[in-house]
Amino acid sequence: MPLFEFRCNECQHQFTLLVSNAEKSSAVCPKCGSGNLKQLITPFSTGKGFLGRLLGGSRGSGCCG
């Protein structure tokens, strides 16, 4: 399941949830319980390259591995 980052439009609390695409529309703020959320754009990792190594993924196939 993917991680989604949200900000609550009511209390401005920012949080991350591990939910399916189908479930993200029914997410609620863990701080105030509001469903009035904005999904934030966040980077993702394929597990390769610099970001993947930084996050603990597998090594990339670059020259300097």
PDB file of N, H, CA, C and O in Angstrom:
ATOM      1  N   MET A   1       0.836  -1.178   0.000  1.00  0.00           N
ATOM      2  CA  MET A   1       0.000   0.000   0.000  1.00  0.00           C
ATOM      3  C   MET A   1       0.884   1.245   0.000  1.00  0.00           C
ATOM      4  O   MET A   1       1.963   1.250   0.592  1.00  0.00           O
ATOM      5  N   PRO A   2       0.423   2.283  -0.659  1.00  0.00           N
ATOM      6  CA  PRO A   2       1.223   3.514  -0.717  1.00  0.00           C
ATOM      7  C   PRO A   2       1.029   4.400   0.512  1.00  0.00           C
ATOM      8  O   PRO A   2       0.030   4.307   1.226  1.00  0.00           O
ATOM      9  N   LEU A   3       2.016   5.259   0.730  1.00  0.00           N
ATOM     10  H   LEU A   3       2.827   5.335   0.151  1.00  0.00           H
ATOM     11  CA  LEU A   3       1.929   6.286   1.765  1.00  0.00           C
ATOM     12  C   LEU A   3       1.386   7.560   1.129  1.00  0.00           C
ATOM     13  O   LEU A   3       1.836   7.959   0.055  1.00  0.00           O
ATOM     14  N   PHE A   4       0.429   8.194   1.783  1.00  0.00           N
ATOM     15  H   PHE A   4       0.064   7.870   2.655  1.00  0.00           H
ATOM     16  CA  PHE A   4      -0.119   9.460   1.316  1.00  0.00           C
ATOM     17  C   PHE A   4       0.060  10.492   2.415  1.00  0.00           C
ATOM     18  O   PHE A   4      -0.129  10.195   3.595  1.00  0.00           O
ATOM     19  N   GLU A   5       0.424  11.699   2.026  1.00  0.00           N
ATOM     20  H   GLU A   5       0.577  11.941   1.068  1.00  0.00           H
ATOM     21  CA  GLU A   5       0.580  12.779   2.987  1.00  0.00           C
ATOM     22  C   GLU A   5      -0.584  13.751   2.823  1.00  0.00           C
ATOM     23  O   GLU A   5      -0.964  14.111   1.709  1.00  0.00           O
ATOM     24  N   PHE A   6      -1.135  14.163   3.949  1.00  0.00           N
ATOM     25  H   PHE A   6      -0.827  13.871   4.854  1.00  0.00           H
ATOM     26  CA  PHE A   6      -2.299  15.055   3.952  1.00  0.00           C
ATOM     27  C   PHE A   6      -2.068  16.227   4.893  1.00  0.00           C
ATOM     28  O   PHE A   6      -1.245  16.159   5.806  1.00  0.00           O
ATOM     29  N   ARG A   7      -2.816  17.315   4.649  1.00  0.00           N
ATOM     30  H   ARG A   7      -3.485  17.371   3.907  1.00  0.00           H
ATOM     31  CA  ARG A   7      -2.915  18.423   5.588  1.00  0.00           C
ATOM     32  C   ARG A   7      -4.390  18.676   5.824  1.00  0.00           C
ATOM     33  O   ARG A   7      -5.175  18.767   4.880  1.00  0.00           O
ATOM     34  N   CYS A   8      -4.762  18.789   7.092  1.00  0.00           N
ATOM     35  H   CYS A   8      -4.124  18.715   7.859  1.00  0.00           H
ATOM     36  CA  CYS A   8      -6.144  19.044   7.453  1.00  0.00           C
ATOM     37  C   CYS A   8      -6.470  20.512   7.198  1.00  0.00           C
ATOM     38  O   CYS A   8      -5.742  21.398   7.646  1.00  0.00           O
ATOM     39  N   ASN A   9      -7.550  20.770   6.489  1.00  0.00           N
ATOM     40  H   ASN A   9      -8.142  20.051   6.125  1.00  0.00           H
ATOM     41  CA  ASN A   9      -7.969  22.143   6.210  1.00  0.00           C
ATOM     42  C   ASN A   9      -8.624  22.802   7.416  1.00  0.00           C
ATOM     43  O   ASN A   9      -8.830  24.015   7.411  1.00  0.00           O
ATOM     44  N   GLU A  10      -8.951  22.039   8.437  1.00  0.00           N
ATOM     45  H   GLU A  10      -8.784  21.053   8.441  1.00  0.00           H
ATOM     46  CA  GLU A  10      -9.579  22.590   9.643  1.00  0.00           C
ATOM     47  C   GLU A  10      -8.543  22.994  10.694  1.00  0.00           C
ATOM     48  O   GLU A  10      -8.563  24.124  11.182  1.00  0.00           O
ATOM     49  N   CYS A  11      -7.633  22.069  11.045  1.00  0.00           N
ATOM     50  H   CYS A  11      -7.617  21.151  10.649  1.00  0.00           H
ATOM     51  CA  CYS A  11      -6.667  22.350  12.123  1.00  0.00           C
ATOM     52  C   CYS A  11      -5.223  22.494  11.628  1.00  0.00           C
ATOM     53  O   CYS A  11      -4.319  22.758  12.422  1.00  0.00           O
ATOM     54  N   GLN A  12      -5.007  22.321  10.324  1.00  0.00           N
ATOM     55  H   GLN A  12      -5.741  22.107   9.680  1.00  0.00           H
ATOM     56  CA  GLN A  12      -3.681  22.457   9.684  1.00  0.00           C
ATOM     57  C   GLN A  12      -2.686  21.368  10.089  1.00  0.00           C
ATOM     58  O   GLN A  12      -1.495  21.494   9.804  1.00  0.00           O
ATOM     59  N   HIS A  13      -3.141  20.319  10.738  1.00  0.00           N
ATOM     60  H   HIS A  13      -4.108  20.216  10.970  1.00  0.00           H
ATOM     61  CA  HIS A  13      -2.263  19.201  11.106  1.00  0.00           C
ATOM     62  C   HIS A  13      -1.831  18.474   9.831  1.00  0.00           C
ATOM     63  O   HIS A  13      -2.661  18.181   8.970  1.00  0.00           O
ATOM     64  N   GLN A  14      -0.534  18.184   9.711  1.00  0.00           N
ATOM     65  H   GLN A  14       0.140  18.422  10.410  1.00  0.00           H
ATOM     66  CA  GLN A  14      -0.002  17.450   8.560  1.00  0.00           C
ATOM     67  C   GLN A  14       0.377  16.050   9.021  1.00  0.00           C
ATOM     68  O   GLN A  14       1.008  15.879  10.064  1.00  0.00           O
ATOM     69  N   PHE A  15      -0.016  15.047   8.233  1.00  0.00           N
ATOM     70  H   PHE A  15      -0.529  15.186   7.386  1.00  0.00           H
ATOM     71  CA  PHE A  15       0.208  13.663   8.640  1.00  0.00           C
ATOM     72  C   PHE A  15       0.322  12.762   7.423  1.00  0.00           C
ATOM     73  O   PHE A  15      -0.046  13.142   6.311  1.00  0.00           O
ATOM     74  N   THR A  16       0.838  11.562   7.653  1.00  0.00           N
ATOM     75  H   THR A  16       1.137  11.254   8.556  1.00  0.00           H
ATOM     76  CA  THR A  16       1.032  10.561   6.610  1.00  0.00           C
ATOM     77  C   THR A  16       0.217   9.322   6.958  1.00  0.00           C
ATOM     78  O   THR A  16       0.199   8.885   8.109  1.00  0.00           O
ATOM     79  N   LEU A  17      -0.456   8.759   5.960  1.00  0.00           N
ATOM     80  H   LEU A  17      -0.441   9.114   5.025  1.00  0.00           H
ATOM     81  CA  LEU A  17      -1.238   7.537   6.153  1.00  0.00           C
ATOM     82  C   LEU A  17      -0.804   6.470   5.156  1.00  0.00           C
ATOM     83  O   LEU A  17      -0.473   6.778   4.011  1.00  0.00           O
ATOM     84  N   LEU A  18      -0.808   5.240   5.589  1.00  0.00           N
ATOM     85  H   LEU A  18      -1.078   4.991   6.519  1.00  0.00           H
ATOM     86  CA  LEU A  18      -0.563   4.084   4.743  1.00  0.00           C
ATOM     87  C   LEU A  18      -1.927   3.492   4.412  1.00  0.00           C
ATOM     88  O   LEU A  18      -2.479   2.714   5.191  1.00  0.00           O
ATOM     89  N   VAL A  19      -2.468   3.865   3.252  1.00  0.00           N
ATOM     90  H   VAL A  19      -2.019   4.497   2.620  1.00  0.00           H
ATOM     91  CA  VAL A  19      -3.804   3.417   2.841  1.00  0.00           C
ATOM     92  C   VAL A  19      -3.812   3.132   1.344  1.00  0.00           C
ATOM     93  O   VAL A  19      -2.945   3.602   0.607  1.00  0.00           O
ATOM     94  N   SER A  20      -4.784   2.371   0.911  1.00  0.00           N
ATOM     95  H   SER A  20      -5.488   1.989   1.510  1.00  0.00           H
ATOM     96  CA  SER A  20      -4.930   2.098  -0.518  1.00  0.00           C
ATOM     97  C   SER A  20      -5.512   3.331  -1.214  1.00  0.00           C
ATOM     98  O   SER A  20      -6.036   4.230  -0.556  1.00  0.00           O
ATOM     99  N   ASN A  21      -5.419   3.369  -2.531  1.00  0.00           N
ATOM    100  H   ASN A  21      -4.993   2.639  -3.066  1.00  0.00           H
ATOM    101  CA  ASN A  21      -6.003   4.460  -3.313  1.00  0.00           C
ATOM    102  C   ASN A  21      -7.490   4.583  -3.046  1.00  0.00           C
ATOM    103  O   ASN A  21      -8.015   5.693  -2.962  1.00  0.00           O
ATOM    104  N   ALA A  22      -8.173   3.462  -2.912  1.00  0.00           N
ATOM    105  H   ALA A  22      -7.746   2.560  -2.981  1.00  0.00           H
ATOM    106  CA  ALA A  22      -9.618   3.473  -2.677  1.00  0.00           C
ATOM    107  C   ALA A  22      -9.969   4.039  -1.301  1.00  0.00           C
ATOM    108  O   ALA A  22     -11.013   4.671  -1.140  1.00  0.00           O
ATOM    109  N   GLU A  23      -9.108   3.816  -0.314  1.00  0.00           N
ATOM    110  H   GLU A  23      -8.260   3.302  -0.445  1.00  0.00           H
ATOM    111  CA  GLU A  23      -9.384   4.249   1.055  1.00  0.00           C
ATOM    112  C   GLU A  23      -8.995   5.697   1.334  1.00  0.00           C
ATOM    113  O   GLU A  23      -9.466   6.283   2.308  1.00  0.00           O
ATOM    114  N   LYS A  24      -8.144   6.280   0.496  1.00  0.00           N
ATOM    115  H   LYS A  24      -7.761   5.803  -0.295  1.00  0.00           H
ATOM    116  CA  LYS A  24      -7.648   7.622   0.817  1.00  0.00           C
ATOM    117  C   LYS A  24      -8.751   8.681   0.802  1.00  0.00           C
ATOM    118  O   LYS A  24      -8.631   9.695   1.490  1.00  0.00           O
ATOM    119  N   SER A  25      -9.812   8.469   0.039  1.00  0.00           N
ATOM    120  H   SER A  25      -9.909   7.645  -0.520  1.00  0.00           H
ATOM    121  CA  SER A  25     -10.900   9.449  -0.005  1.00  0.00           C
ATOM    122  C   SER A  25     -11.720   9.469   1.286  1.00  0.00           C
ATOM    123  O   SER A  25     -12.446  10.431   1.539  1.00  0.00           O
ATOM    124  N   SER A  26     -11.614   8.428   2.099  1.00  0.00           N
ATOM    125  H   SER A  26     -11.024   7.647   1.894  1.00  0.00           H
ATOM    126  CA  SER A  26     -12.354   8.392   3.357  1.00  0.00           C
ATOM    127  C   SER A  26     -11.453   8.664   4.563  1.00  0.00           C
ATOM    128  O   SER A  26     -11.857   8.431   5.702  1.00  0.00           O
ATOM    129  N   ALA A  27     -10.236   9.156   4.316  1.00  0.00           N
ATOM    130  H   ALA A  27      -9.908   9.345   3.391  1.00  0.00           H
ATOM    131  CA  ALA A  27      -9.304   9.449   5.404  1.00  0.00           C
ATOM    132  C   ALA A  27      -9.811  10.616   6.246  1.00  0.00           C
ATOM    133  O   ALA A  27     -10.486  11.515   5.745  1.00  0.00           O
ATOM    134  N   VAL A  28      -9.476  10.583   7.522  1.00  0.00           N
ATOM    135  H   VAL A  28      -8.927   9.853   7.929  1.00  0.00           H
ATOM    136  CA  VAL A  28      -9.825  11.674   8.431  1.00  0.00           C
ATOM    137  C   VAL A  28      -8.584  12.085   9.227  1.00  0.00           C
ATOM    138  O   VAL A  28      -7.660  11.293   9.415  1.00  0.00           O
ATOM    139  N   CYS A  29      -8.581  13.313   9.681  1.00  0.00           N
ATOM    140  H   CYS A  29      -9.331  13.956   9.528  1.00  0.00           H
ATOM    141  CA  CYS A  29      -7.465  13.851  10.459  1.00  0.00           C
ATOM    142  C   CYS A  29      -7.396  13.143  11.812  1.00  0.00           C
ATOM    143  O   CYS A  29      -8.400  13.078  12.522  1.00  0.00           O
ATOM    144  N   PRO A  30      -6.228  12.613  12.179  1.00  0.00           N
ATOM    145  CA  PRO A  30      -6.105  11.931  13.475  1.00  0.00           C
ATOM    146  C   PRO A  30      -6.145  12.897  14.655  1.00  0.00           C
ATOM    147  O   PRO A  30      -6.338  12.469  15.793  1.00  0.00           O
ATOM    148  N   LYS A  31      -5.965  14.188  14.404  1.00  0.00           N
ATOM    149  H   LYS A  31      -5.808  14.535  13.479  1.00  0.00           H
ATOM    150  CA  LYS A  31      -5.955  15.174  15.490  1.00  0.00           C
ATOM    151  C   LYS A  31      -7.359  15.697  15.806  1.00  0.00           C
ATOM    152  O   LYS A  31      -7.749  15.765  16.972  1.00  0.00           O
ATOM    153  N   CYS A  32      -8.125  16.069  14.761  1.00  0.00           N
ATOM    154  H   CYS A  32      -7.808  16.014  13.813  1.00  0.00           H
ATOM    155  CA  CYS A  32      -9.435  16.677  15.013  1.00  0.00           C
ATOM    156  C   CYS A  32     -10.611  15.868  14.463  1.00  0.00           C
ATOM    157  O   CYS A  32     -11.763  16.170  14.775  1.00  0.00           O
ATOM    158  N   GLY A  33     -10.334  14.839  13.644  1.00  0.00           N
ATOM    159  H   GLY A  33      -9.398  14.593  13.391  1.00  0.00           H
ATOM    160  CA  GLY A  33     -11.393  13.992  13.110  1.00  0.00           C
ATOM    161  C   GLY A  33     -12.066  14.509  11.853  1.00  0.00           C
ATOM    162  O   GLY A  33     -13.001  13.884  11.353  1.00  0.00           O
ATOM    163  N   SER A  34     -11.609  15.633  11.335  1.00  0.00           N
ATOM    164  H   SER A  34     -10.849  16.141  11.740  1.00  0.00           H
ATOM    165  CA  SER A  34     -12.217  16.208  10.132  1.00  0.00           C
ATOM    166  C   SER A  34     -11.847  15.389   8.901  1.00  0.00           C
ATOM    167  O   SER A  34     -10.752  14.832   8.821  1.00  0.00           O
ATOM    168  N   GLY A  35     -12.760  15.320   7.953  1.00  0.00           N
ATOM    169  H   GLY A  35     -13.649  15.772   8.019  1.00  0.00           H
ATOM    170  CA  GLY A  35     -12.498  14.679   6.670  1.00  0.00           C
ATOM    171  C   GLY A  35     -12.159  15.693   5.597  1.00  0.00           C
ATOM    172  O   GLY A  35     -12.005  15.332   4.430  1.00  0.00           O
ATOM    173  N   ASN A  36     -12.040  16.968   5.979  1.00  0.00           N
ATOM    174  H   ASN A  36     -12.166  17.260   6.927  1.00  0.00           H
ATOM    175  CA  ASN A  36     -11.722  18.054   5.059  1.00  0.00           C
ATOM    176  C   ASN A  36     -10.204  18.135   4.916  1.00  0.00           C
ATOM    177  O   ASN A  36      -9.548  18.934   5.585  1.00  0.00           O
ATOM    178  N   LEU A  37      -9.657  17.296   4.035  1.00  0.00           N
ATOM    179  H   LEU A  37     -10.190  16.647   3.492  1.00  0.00           H
ATOM    180  CA  LEU A  37      -8.212  17.152   3.897  1.00  0.00           C
ATOM    181  C   LEU A  37      -7.730  17.566   2.517  1.00  0.00           C
ATOM    182  O   LEU A  37      -8.470  17.509   1.535  1.00  0.00           O
ATOM    183  N   LYS A  38      -6.482  17.982   2.466  1.00  0.00           N
ATOM    184  H   LYS A  38      -5.881  18.029   3.264  1.00  0.00           H
ATOM    185  CA  LYS A  38      -5.817  18.239   1.190  1.00  0.00           C
ATOM    186  C   LYS A  38      -4.682  17.237   1.078  1.00  0.00           C
ATOM    187  O   LYS A  38      -3.841  17.130   1.971  1.00  0.00           O
ATOM    188  N   GLN A  39      -4.665  16.503  -0.029  1.00  0.00           N
ATOM    189  H   GLN A  39      -5.348  16.589  -0.755  1.00  0.00           H
ATOM    190  CA  GLN A  39      -3.568  15.565  -0.255  1.00  0.00           C
ATOM    191  C   GLN A  39      -2.378  16.357  -0.763  1.00  0.00           C
ATOM    192  O   GLN A  39      -2.511  17.151  -1.694  1.00  0.00           O
ATOM    193  N   LEU A  40      -1.218  16.150  -0.162  1.00  0.00           N
ATOM    194  H   LEU A  40      -1.109  15.504   0.594  1.00  0.00           H
ATOM    195  CA  LEU A  40      -0.005  16.852  -0.541  1.00  0.00           C
ATOM    196  C   LEU A  40       0.783  16.035  -1.553  1.00  0.00           C
ATOM    197  O   LEU A  40       0.733  14.805  -1.548  1.00  0.00           O
ATOM    198  N   ILE A  41       1.493  16.714  -2.399  1.00  0.00           N
ATOM    199  H   ILE A  41       1.534  17.713  -2.402  1.00  0.00           H
ATOM    200  CA  ILE A  41       2.361  16.054  -3.376  1.00  0.00           C
ATOM    201  C   ILE A  41       3.684  15.757  -2.681  1.00  0.00           C
ATOM    202  O   ILE A  41       4.331  16.653  -2.137  1.00  0.00           O
ATOM    203  N   THR A  42       4.073  14.494  -2.707  1.00  0.00           N
ATOM    204  H   THR A  42       3.548  13.767  -3.148  1.00  0.00           H
ATOM    205  CA  THR A  42       5.309  14.082  -2.053  1.00  0.00           C
ATOM    206  C   THR A  42       6.148  13.256  -3.014  1.00  0.00           C
ATOM    207  O   THR A  42       5.607  12.590  -3.896  1.00  0.00           O
ATOM    208  N   PRO A  43       7.483  13.295  -2.847  1.00  0.00           N
ATOM    209  CA  PRO A  43       8.337  12.471  -3.708  1.00  0.00           C
ATOM    210  C   PRO A  43       8.175  10.998  -3.364  1.00  0.00           C
ATOM    211  O   PRO A  43       7.720  10.655  -2.273  1.00  0.00           O
ATOM    212  N   PHE A  44       8.543  10.136  -4.288  1.00  0.00           N
ATOM    213  H   PHE A  44       8.912  10.415  -5.175  1.00  0.00           H
ATOM    214  CA  PHE A  44       8.483   8.707  -4.019  1.00  0.00           C
ATOM    215  C   PHE A  44       9.773   8.065  -4.493  1.00  0.00           C
ATOM    216  O   PHE A  44      10.536   8.665  -5.250  1.00  0.00           O
ATOM    217  N   SER A  45      10.004   6.864  -4.051  1.00  0.00           N
ATOM    218  H   SER A  45       9.384   6.377  -3.436  1.00  0.00           H
ATOM    219  CA  SER A  45      11.220   6.139  -4.395  1.00  0.00           C
ATOM    220  C   SER A  45      10.866   4.825  -5.076  1.00  0.00           C
ATOM    221  O   SER A  45       9.926   4.134  -4.682  1.00  0.00           O
ATOM    222  N   THR A  46      11.638   4.496  -6.102  1.00  0.00           N
ATOM    223  H   THR A  46      12.401   5.057  -6.422  1.00  0.00           H
ATOM    224  CA  THR A  46      11.474   3.207  -6.756  1.00  0.00           C
ATOM    225  C   THR A  46      12.386   2.174  -6.122  1.00  0.00           C
ATOM    226  O   THR A  46      12.373   1.003  -6.500  1.00  0.00           O
ATOM    227  N   GLY A  47      13.193   2.627  -5.136  1.00  0.00           N
ATOM    228  H   GLY A  47      13.203   3.578  -4.830  1.00  0.00           H
ATOM    229  CA  GLY A  47      14.127   1.716  -4.481  1.00  0.00           C
ATOM    230  C   GLY A  47      15.480   1.682  -5.169  1.00  0.00           C
ATOM    231  O   GLY A  47      16.353   0.913  -4.768  1.00  0.00           O
ATOM    232  N   LYS A  48      15.670   2.500  -6.196  1.00  0.00           N
ATOM    233  H   LYS A  48      14.960   3.125  -6.521  1.00  0.00           H
ATOM    234  CA  LYS A  48      16.940   2.541  -6.915  1.00  0.00           C
ATOM    235  C   LYS A  48      17.467   3.963  -6.923  1.00  0.00           C
ATOM    236  O   LYS A  48      16.714   4.912  -6.701  1.00  0.00           O
ATOM    237  N   GLY A  49      18.751   4.111  -7.177  1.00  0.00           N
ATOM    238  H   GLY A  49      19.362   3.340  -7.357  1.00  0.00           H
ATOM    239  CA  GLY A  49      19.342   5.427  -7.261  1.00  0.00           C
ATOM    240  C   GLY A  49      19.591   6.045  -5.896  1.00  0.00           C
ATOM    241  O   GLY A  49      19.460   5.380  -4.869  1.00  0.00           O
ATOM    242  N   PHE A  50      19.950   7.321  -5.894  1.00  0.00           N
ATOM    243  H   PHE A  50      20.056   7.861  -6.729  1.00  0.00           H
ATOM    244  CA  PHE A  50      20.348   8.003  -4.664  1.00  0.00           C
ATOM    245  C   PHE A  50      19.239   8.012  -3.624  1.00  0.00           C
ATOM    246  O   PHE A  50      19.473   7.643  -2.474  1.00  0.00           O
ATOM    247  N   LEU A  51      18.036   8.428  -4.007  1.00  0.00           N
ATOM    248  H   LEU A  51      17.846   8.728  -4.941  1.00  0.00           H
ATOM    249  CA  LEU A  51      16.942   8.514  -3.047  1.00  0.00           C
ATOM    250  C   LEU A  51      16.604   7.139  -2.478  1.00  0.00           C
ATOM    251  O   LEU A  51      16.331   7.013  -1.284  1.00  0.00           O
ATOM    252  N   GLY A  52      16.619   6.120  -3.315  1.00  0.00           N
ATOM    253  H   GLY A  52      16.841   6.222  -4.285  1.00  0.00           H
ATOM    254  CA  GLY A  52      16.351   4.767  -2.835  1.00  0.00           C
ATOM    255  C   GLY A  52      17.393   4.297  -1.836  1.00  0.00           C
ATOM    256  O   GLY A  52      17.046   3.679  -0.829  1.00  0.00           O
ATOM    257  N   ARG A  53      18.673   4.581  -2.098  1.00  0.00           N
ATOM    258  H   ARG A  53      18.954   5.084  -2.915  1.00  0.00           H
ATOM    259  CA  ARG A  53      19.729   4.211  -1.160  1.00  0.00           C
ATOM    260  C   ARG A  53      19.599   5.001   0.132  1.00  0.00           C
ATOM    261  O   ARG A  53      19.816   4.463   1.217  1.00  0.00           O
ATOM    262  N   LEU A  54      19.245   6.278   0.018  1.00  0.00           N
ATOM    263  H   LEU A  54      19.068   6.715  -0.864  1.00  0.00           H
ATOM    264  CA  LEU A  54      19.077   7.117   1.189  1.00  0.00           C
ATOM    265  C   LEU A  54      17.970   6.574   2.085  1.00  0.00           C
ATOM    266  O   LEU A  54      18.070   6.623   3.311  1.00  0.00           O
ATOM    267  N   LEU A  55      16.912   6.054   1.461  1.00  0.00           N
ATOM    268  H   LEU A  55      16.831   6.014   0.465  1.00  0.00           H
ATOM    269  CA  LEU A  55      15.779   5.526   2.216  1.00  0.00           C
ATOM    270  C   LEU A  55      15.912   4.046   2.541  1.00  0.00           C
ATOM    271  O   LEU A  55      14.995   3.447   3.103  1.00  0.00           O
ATOM    272  N   GLY A  56      17.055   3.449   2.190  1.00  0.00           N
ATOM    273  H   GLY A  56      17.800   3.935   1.733  1.00  0.00           H
ATOM    274  CA  GLY A  56      17.308   2.064   2.556  1.00  0.00           C
ATOM    275  C   GLY A  56      16.924   1.045   1.523  1.00  0.00           C
ATOM    276  O   GLY A  56      16.855  -0.146   1.827  1.00  0.00           O
ATOM    277  N   GLY A  57      16.666   1.489   0.284  1.00  0.00           N
ATOM    278  H   GLY A  57      16.722   2.457   0.037  1.00  0.00           H
ATOM    279  CA  GLY A  57      16.304   0.559  -0.789  1.00  0.00           C
ATOM    280  C   GLY A  57      17.534  -0.113  -1.366  1.00  0.00           C
ATOM    281  O   GLY A  57      18.634   0.012  -0.828  1.00  0.00           O
ATOM    282  N   SER A  58      17.341  -0.824  -2.462  1.00  0.00           N
ATOM    283  H   SER A  58      16.447  -0.925  -2.900  1.00  0.00           H
ATOM    284  CA  SER A  58      18.444  -1.541  -3.095  1.00  0.00           C
ATOM    285  C   SER A  58      19.362  -0.557  -3.810  1.00  0.00           C
ATOM    286  O   SER A  58      18.969   0.571  -4.106  1.00  0.00           O
ATOM    287  N   ARG A  59      20.566  -0.987  -4.078  1.00  0.00           N
ATOM    288  H   ARG A  59      20.885  -1.904  -3.837  1.00  0.00           H
ATOM    289  CA  ARG A  59      21.545  -0.138  -4.750  1.00  0.00           C
ATOM    290  C   ARG A  59      21.193   0.043  -6.221  1.00  0.00           C
ATOM    291  O   ARG A  59      20.678  -0.866  -6.872  1.00  0.00           O
ATOM    292  N   GLY A  60      21.476   1.209  -6.715  1.00  0.00           N
ATOM    293  H   GLY A  60      21.895   1.948  -6.186  1.00  0.00           H
ATOM    294  CA  GLY A  60      21.271   1.488  -8.131  1.00  0.00           C
ATOM    295  C   GLY A  60      22.324   0.816  -8.962  1.00  0.00           C
ATOM    296  O   GLY A  60      23.284   0.268  -8.421  1.00  0.00           O
ATOM    297  N   SER A  61      22.167   0.844 -10.274  1.00  0.00           N
ATOM    298  H   SER A  61      21.387   1.289 -10.713  1.00  0.00           H
ATOM    299  CA  SER A  61      23.132   0.187 -11.155  1.00  0.00           C
ATOM    300  C   SER A  61      24.074   1.195 -11.780  1.00  0.00           C
ATOM    301  O   SER A  61      24.653   0.923 -12.832  1.00  0.00           O
ATOM    302  N   GLY A  62      24.243   2.370 -11.150  1.00  0.00           N
ATOM    303  H   GLY A  62      23.772   2.591 -10.296  1.00  0.00           H
ATOM    304  CA  GLY A  62      25.111   3.396 -11.700  1.00  0.00           C
ATOM    305  C   GLY A  62      26.567   3.018 -11.609  1.00  0.00           C
ATOM    306  O   GLY A  62      26.914   1.981 -11.045  1.00  0.00           O
ATOM    307  N   CYS A  63      27.429   3.864 -12.169  1.00  0.00           N
ATOM    308  H   CYS A  63      27.147   4.707 -12.627  1.00  0.00           H
ATOM    309  CA  CYS A  63      28.857   3.580 -12.250  1.00  0.00           C
ATOM    310  C   CYS A  63      29.547   3.557 -10.901  1.00  0.00           C
ATOM    311  O   CYS A  63      30.544   2.859 -10.714  1.00  0.00           O
ATOM    312  N   CYS A  64      29.010   4.327  -9.957  1.00  0.00           N
ATOM    313  H   CYS A  64      28.200   4.894 -10.109  1.00  0.00           H
ATOM    314  CA  CYS A  64      29.742   4.494  -8.698  1.00  0.00           C
ATOM    315  C   CYS A  64      29.111   3.728  -7.539  1.00  0.00           C
ATOM    316  O   CYS A  64      29.588   3.828  -6.409  1.00  0.00           O
ATOM    317  N   GLY A  65      28.044   2.964  -7.797  1.00  0.00           N
ATOM    318  H   GLY A  65      27.656   2.884  -8.716  1.00  0.00           H
ATOM    319  CA  GLY A  65      27.285   2.145  -6.901  1.00  0.00           C
ATOM    320  C   GLY A  65      27.614   2.137  -5.511  1.00  0.00           C
ATOM    321  O   GLY A  65      26.970   1.438  -4.729  1.00  0.00           O
TER     322      GLY A  65
END
